[in-house]
Amino acid sequence: MYYTHMNEMRRPEAMRLGGLIMMAGKTVVAQLHEALDEVNLSGPKLFALRYLDQAEKAMRITDLAGCIGSGKSNVTQLVDRLESDGFVQRARDPDDRRGVTVELTRRGRRHYQDGKKIVEQAEEEIMSIFTSVERAQLEAYLRRLIDDPPEN
């Protein structure tokens, strides 16, 4: 059953701080996803490409899953999609013949760089509503929430 006060609860002025942070996050994520669609990327694909780009050698899928903070089966499916896009290639792990490693292709590295630029541009556009001082303050507050959360 739907009640009219439910709409009131969704309005930003009716929300508490936690709700505002969540709503702001959803808004930013939606704008970033829209921007990434231009280059056939998603947030999870971009994260995976970033970790693979930063790796000094091919990564095991288990290690990539740990970096992303997701389960191995989800990352395996993600790697399947990246491989079909031509962004990564799999190979046998030379240190463990049962294992599989994954690494960026040249195309994947270029695509990651394109996606990174698009995200930087989208973030700049999103943050353009703030002054440079407000941006620095917001970043500091968010980093503090992430790095030093209050104990329950």
N, C-alpha and C positions, 0 to 999 in steps of 0.2 A: 504494500500500500504506500502511496506517495502522499506526502504532506507538503504544503506550500512553504513551511519553514525550512525545508531541506535546501531550497534555493538560497535562502538567507545565509545558511551555514557555509555555502560555497563562496560567498562574496568575500573578497580580501579584508574589508573593514570589519567583518564579523569573526575573523580567524585569530587564533592565538599565534604566537611567534613560530612554534613548530609547524603549524599548518601553512604559514606564510613561506617558510623555508622550503617546505615540500612543494608548494605550488610554484614558487620561483624556480626550483629545480626542474620541475616538469616542463615549465615554459621554455627554459634554456635548452633542455634536452630535445624538445620538439623542434626548436629552431635549428639546432645543430644537425639533427637527423635530416631535416628538410634540405639543409645545405649539402650534406654528404650524399644525398640521393643523386646529386648532379654528377658524381663520379662513381656511381654504383658501389658506394660504401655504406656501412652502418657503423654505429658506435662499437659494437663488438668486433667487427672486422678491422676497424682502425686500431683498436687496442692490440689485437693480435699482431697486426703488421708492425706496430710500434715496438713491441717486445722483440719481435724477430729482427727488426732493423737494428735494435740496440745490442742484440746478442753477437758475441764474437765468433760464434760458430753455430751450426745447425742445432736446434733445440729438440729435445724429446717432447712429445705431446704432453706427457705428465708434467714436465717442468713448465711448459707454456700454460697449462691449466692452473698451476700454482701461481704463476705471475698474474693471470687474469682474475683468479679467485673464483673459478668455476669448476664444475666437475669434468672429469676426463671424457665422458661420453658426449657432453655438450661441446667441448672443445674439438673433439674428433669430428663432429658434424660441422662445426665452424671451419675447420681445416678442409673438410670435403668441399665446402662452398668456395673457399679461397683457392683451392687447387683447381676446381672447375672454371674459375675466373682467370686462371693462369697467373695468380699472384704468388703462389708457393709451390714447392715441390717436396715430395716425400722421398726419403732414402732409408735404407737399412742402417741402424745404429752400428758403427764399427766396433763399439765397446760392448755391445749386447746384441747378439744376432736375433733375439726375439723382439727387440725394440725397434721403433721407427722414429726417425728424426724428421724435422720439417725446417725448411729455410726459404727465404724470399727469393723469388726470381727477379731478374732485372725489371720486368714489367711490374712486379709487386713493389719493388723499391720505388719506382717512379710514381706508381699509384699512391703509395703511402705519402710521398712528398707532396703530391697534389692534394690529397685529403688533409694533410697537416696544414697546408696553406689555406684551404677552404675553411677549416675550423678556426684558424687564427683570424681570418677576415670576418667570419660570423661572430666570433667572440668580441671582436672590436666593434662591430655593429651593435651587438646586444648591450655592450657596456658603454656605448656612446651616450646613454642617458645620464651617466654619472660624470662628475668632474674627476680630474686625476687624483685629487685628495680623497674623494669618496670611494673611488676604485681601490686605492691602497688600503683604506680602512676596511672596506668590505672583504678584500682578500685576507687581510690580517685576522679579521673576526672568523671567517670561514676556516682558515688554517688552524686557528686556535681550537675551534670546535672539533676538527678532525684529529689534530695532533695531541690534544690534551683534553679529552672529553671528561665531563664531571663523572665521578663515581656514583653508582646507584646505591 
